[in-house]
Amino acid sequence: MRLPPPLPRLVLPALLLAFAAGPLCAAEPAARPPTTPSAPAEWKVDYSRWADGQSYATAEATTDWPTLVWYEEPGDAFIREFPAGSGRKWLEPRFKAGTHTKGAHGCKFAAALAPSDSYTVEYAIHFPSDWEFSQNNTHPYGGGKLPGLSGGSHPSGGLGKPDGMSARPMWRRDNRFSPEIQNYLELYLYWPTQTEKYGDRFFVQGVEAGKSYTMKLQVVLGTPDTDGTVRMWVDGALRLEKHFRFLQPGQDWKLSQYMHNVFYGGNDPTWAPARDQHLLLGPVHVSAQPF
């Protein structure tokens, strides 16, 4: 009996999307472990293929990231040329007033990477001049998620797991790391022995509305006998270096996802912006080789 021909390679992303996981909890979408055997160890996405104003949803994300694991529809993201006439394309996630986390809010997806002990991801971010770091910039706390990396069981959404990690920057506004309320970037980390239910937090640096920043995040897993390392650079300056025992005895899981969870939240309406907001994310470079 003749066996049917194998599925074309291009069908894989659609199959992955069809079986994408639903939300883990009210706070974040689930991240199913990647199964694509041909996931790359390096990727560059500059959005140059898209026209200014193009909606960015599942079809566009699949084109840029062929090993897409999931994309949370409907989302709210577009391509924007910035500055106007420059030819430089950015991804513009949008956030309607009063919304947070889910639905037509931000841009949330994940793409599979070749399993590796180390990954580095870099991208630019621009906060517009009227950006709300917290609700109306008067609420005493607030913030939201930015793109990062994950591996093993890809923990997030308040569900820590003993066999995985996720590392993402966040924008924040509060006084956790200073006497007065400030706007800043932090490392937001899920890992096997985290001390906080919703991930451990580490200060990176202060930031301002109306400015652009180049952010680079590096994760090195280490071994069950040696600590791993997380580093963050902002505009080329090393701002954070922390060591963690990611792999527990008998474990050998790897880093294997680019996490593009971009949203306000937080899991209740106090995290939502008071007015319509948008931010800009520049070209993405992710690689298993340090750069």
C-alpha positions as CSV (number, residue, x, y, z in Angstrom):
1,M,0.0,0.0,0.0
2,R,1.4,3.4,-0.9
3,L,1.7,5.9,1.9
4,P,0.3,9.4,1.4
5,P,2.9,12.1,0.7
6,P,4.2,14.1,3.7
7,L,2.5,17.4,4.5
8,P,4.1,20.4,2.8
9,R,6.4,22.4,5.1
10,L,4.1,25.4,4.8
11,V,1.2,23.5,6.4
12,L,3.0,23.2,9.7
13,P,2.3,26.8,11.0
14,A,-1.4,26.4,10.2
15,L,-1.5,23.1,12.1
16,L,0.3,24.6,15.0
17,L,-2.2,27.4,15.1
18,A,-5.1,25.0,14.9
19,F,-4.0,23.3,18.0
20,A,-2.7,26.3,19.9
21,A,-3.3,26.3,23.6
22,G,-6.0,28.5,25.2
23,P,-5.4,30.8,28.1
24,L,-3.8,29.5,31.3
25,C,-5.7,32.0,33.4
26,A,-7.3,35.4,33.1
27,A,-3.9,37.1,32.9
28,E,-2.1,35.5,29.9
29,P,-2.4,33.1,27.0
30,A,-1.0,29.7,27.3
31,A,2.2,28.7,25.5
32,R,2.3,25.2,24.1
33,P,5.8,23.7,23.9
34,P,7.0,24.0,20.3
35,T,6.9,20.9,18.1
36,T,8.3,22.2,14.8
37,P,11.5,20.3,14.1
38,S,12.9,22.9,11.7
39,A,12.8,25.9,14.0
40,P,15.8,28.2,13.5
41,A,18.5,29.2,15.9
42,E,18.6,32.7,14.5
43,W,15.9,35.1,13.3
44,K,15.7,38.7,12.1
45,V,12.3,40.4,11.5
46,D,12.3,44.1,10.4
47,Y,8.7,44.4,9.1
48,S,10.0,45.9,5.8
49,R,7.8,43.6,3.7
50,W,4.6,45.3,5.0
51,A,3.0,48.6,3.9
52,D,2.5,51.4,6.3
53,G,-0.8,50.9,8.1
54,Q,-1.0,47.1,7.4
55,S,-2.9,45.2,10.0
56,Y,-0.7,42.7,11.8
57,A,-2.6,39.6,12.7
58,T,-2.2,35.8,12.4
59,A,-1.4,35.8,8.6
60,E,1.2,38.5,8.9
61,A,2.8,37.0,12.1
62,T,3.0,33.6,10.4
63,T,4.8,35.1,7.4
64,D,7.4,36.8,9.6
65,W,7.6,33.9,12.1
66,P,6.9,30.6,10.1
67,T,7.1,28.5,13.3
68,L,4.3,30.4,15.0
69,V,3.1,28.4,17.9
70,W,0.0,30.6,18.8
71,Y,-1.4,34.0,18.0
72,E,-4.1,35.4,20.2
73,E,-6.8,36.9,18.0
74,P,-8.2,39.4,17.6
75,G,-5.3,41.5,18.9
76,D,-4.8,45.1,17.9
77,A,-1.5,45.8,16.0
78,F,-0.5,47.6,12.8
79,I,2.7,48.4,10.8
80,R,3.9,52.0,11.1
81,E,6.6,53.9,9.3
82,F,8.4,56.0,12.0
83,P,9.6,58.7,11.6
84,A,7.3,59.4,8.6
85,G,9.3,59.2,5.4
86,S,12.2,57.4,7.0
87,G,11.4,54.0,5.4
88,R,11.9,52.4,8.8
89,K,9.0,50.1,9.8
90,W,7.9,49.4,13.3
91,L,5.2,47.1,14.8
92,E,2.6,49.3,16.5
93,P,0.5,47.4,19.2
94,R,-2.5,49.4,20.3
95,F,-4.3,49.5,23.6
96,K,-7.9,50.8,23.8
97,A,-8.9,52.8,26.8
98,G,-10.2,50.6,29.6
99,T,-8.8,47.4,28.2
100,H,-6.1,45.1,29.5
101,T,-4.5,41.7,28.9
102,K,-6.9,40.0,26.5
103,G,-9.1,40.6,23.4
104,A,-8.5,43.4,20.9
105,H,-5.6,44.7,23.0
106,G,-1.9,44.7,22.2
107,C,-0.2,41.9,20.2
108,K,0.3,38.4,21.7
109,F,2.0,35.5,20.1
110,A,4.9,33.0,20.4
111,A,7.3,31.4,17.8
112,A,9.3,28.3,18.2
113,L,13.1,28.4,18.2
114,A,15.6,25.6,17.9
115,P,16.2,24.3,21.4
116,S,19.3,25.8,22.9
117,D,21.0,26.5,26.2
118,S,21.3,30.2,25.4
119,Y,19.4,32.9,23.4
120,T,19.8,36.6,23.0
121,V,17.0,38.9,21.7
122,E,17.2,42.6,20.8
123,Y,14.7,45.1,19.6
124,A,13.9,48.8,19.8
125,I,11.0,50.3,21.7
126,H,9.5,53.8,21.5
127,F,7.2,55.2,24.1
128,P,5.1,58.1,22.6
129,S,5.1,61.5,24.4
130,D,1.6,60.8,25.9
131,W,2.4,57.2,27.0
132,E,0.7,56.0,30.2
133,F,3.1,53.9,32.3
134,S,0.1,53.4,34.6
135,Q,-3.5,54.4,34.3
136,N,-3.5,58.1,33.4
137,N,0.0,58.2,35.0
138,T,-1.7,58.9,38.3
139,H,-2.5,55.3,39.5
140,P,0.2,54.3,42.1
141,Y,1.1,51.2,40.2
142,G,0.8,49.8,36.6
143,G,2.8,48.4,33.7
144,G,2.8,45.8,31.0
145,K,4.7,43.1,29.2
146,L,7.3,43.3,26.4
147,P,8.8,40.6,24.2
148,G,11.2,38.0,25.7
149,L,12.3,34.3,25.8
150,S,11.1,31.1,27.4
151,G,11.9,27.4,27.7
152,G,10.8,24.1,29.1
153,S,7.2,24.3,30.1
154,H,7.1,28.1,29.4
155,P,5.6,29.3,32.7
156,S,3.6,32.6,32.8
157,G,0.2,34.0,33.9
158,G,0.7,33.4,37.7
159,L,1.4,29.7,37.1
160,G,5.0,29.0,38.0
161,K,6.3,25.5,37.0
162,P,9.2,23.4,38.2
163,D,10.5,22.6,34.7
164,G,10.7,25.8,32.7
165,M,11.3,29.6,32.7
166,S,10.3,32.8,31.0
167,A,12.2,36.1,31.0
168,R,10.6,39.3,29.7
169,P,11.1,43.0,30.2
170,M,8.2,45.0,31.6
171,W,7.5,48.7,31.7
172,R,6.4,49.7,35.2
173,R,5.3,52.7,37.3
174,D,5.4,52.3,41.1
175,N,7.8,52.9,44.0
176,R,8.9,49.3,44.6
177,F,12.6,50.2,43.9
178,S,12.6,53.9,44.9
179,P,11.2,56.2,47.6
180,E,9.1,58.0,45.0
181,I,6.9,56.6,42.2
182,Q,9.0,56.3,39.0
183,N,8.7,55.0,35.4
184,Y,11.1,52.2,34.7
185,L,12.0,48.9,33.0
186,E,12.3,45.7,34.9
187,L,13.1,42.0,34.3
188,Y,10.1,39.9,34.9
189,L,11.1,36.3,35.5
190,Y,9.4,33.0,36.0
191,W,11.7,30.2,37.1
192,P,11.5,27.0,39.1
193,T,12.3,28.5,42.6
194,Q,10.7,31.9,42.1
195,T,9.6,33.7,45.3
196,E,6.5,35.5,44.0
197,K,3.4,33.9,42.5
198,Y,3.4,36.3,39.5
199,G,7.1,36.1,38.8
200,D,10.1,37.7,40.4
201,R,11.0,41.3,39.5
202,F,14.3,43.1,39.1
203,F,15.0,46.8,38.4
204,V,16.7,47.6,35.1
205,Q,16.6,51.4,34.6
206,G,14.3,54.4,34.6
207,V,12.6,55.4,31.3
208,E,10.7,58.4,29.9
209,A,7.8,59.0,27.5
210,G,8.7,60.4,24.2
211,K,12.0,58.5,23.9
212,S,13.3,55.4,22.1
213,Y,15.4,52.6,23.7
214,T,17.3,49.6,22.3
215,M,16.8,46.6,24.5
216,K,18.8,43.4,24.6
217,L,18.0,40.4,26.7
218,Q,20.2,37.4,27.1
219,V,19.4,34.1,28.9
220,V,22.0,31.4,29.6
221,L,20.5,28.3,31.3
222,G,23.5,26.8,32.9
223,T,23.3,23.2,34.2
224,P,21.7,21.4,37.1
225,D,25.1,22.0,38.9
226,T,25.8,25.5,37.8
227,D,23.8,28.8,37.8
228,G,22.4,30.3,34.6
229,T,22.6,34.0,33.9
230,V,20.2,36.7,32.7
231,R,21.6,40.0,31.3
232,M,19.8,43.1,30.1
233,W,21.4,45.9,28.1
234,V,19.7,49.2,27.3
235,D,21.2,51.4,24.6
236,G,24.3,49.2,24.7
237,A,24.9,49.6,28.4
238,L,24.7,46.5,30.6
239,R,22.0,47.3,33.2
240,L,21.3,44.0,34.8
241,E,23.2,40.7,35.4
242,K,21.6,38.1,37.7
243,H,22.4,34.4,38.3
244,F,19.7,31.7,38.8
245,R,19.7,27.9,39.1
246,F,17.2,27.3,36.3
247,L,17.9,23.6,35.7
248,Q,17.0,21.4,38.7
249,P,18.6,17.9,39.3
250,G,17.8,15.5,36.4
251,Q,16.5,18.3,34.1
252,D,17.7,19.0,30.6
253,W,15.0,21.3,29.1
254,K,16.1,24.1,26.7
255,L,15.1,27.6,25.7
256,S,12.8,27.2,22.7
257,Q,10.4,30.2,22.2
258,Y,10.4,33.8,21.3
259,M,7.5,35.3,23.5
260,H,5.8,38.3,22.0
261,N,3.3,39.0,24.8
262,V,2.7,42.8,24.6
263,F,-0.1,44.1,26.7
264,Y,-1.1,46.2,29.8
265,G,-1.4,44.0,32.8
266,G,-1.8,42.7,35.3
267,N,-5.1,40.9,35.8
268,D,-7.6,43.5,36.8
269,P,-9.0,46.8,35.3
270,T,-6.7,48.9,37.4
271,W,-3.9,48.0,34.9
272,A,-5.8,49.4,31.9
273,P,-4.9,52.8,30.3
274,A,-7.3,55.7,30.8
275,R,-6.9,56.8,27.1
276,D,-6.2,55.0,23.9
277,Q,-2.4,54.2,23.7
278,H,0.1,52.7,21.3
279,L,3.8,52.0,21.4
280,L,6.3,51.1,18.7
281,L,8.6,48.0,18.5
282,G,11.5,48.0,16.1
283,P,13.2,45.2,14.2
284,V,13.8,42.0,16.2
285,H,17.0,39.9,16.2
286,V,17.0,36.7,18.1
287,S,19.9,34.2,18.1
288,A,21.4,31.3,20.0
289,Q,24.8,32.9,19.4
290,P,25.7,35.9,21.6
291,F,25.8,39.2,19.8
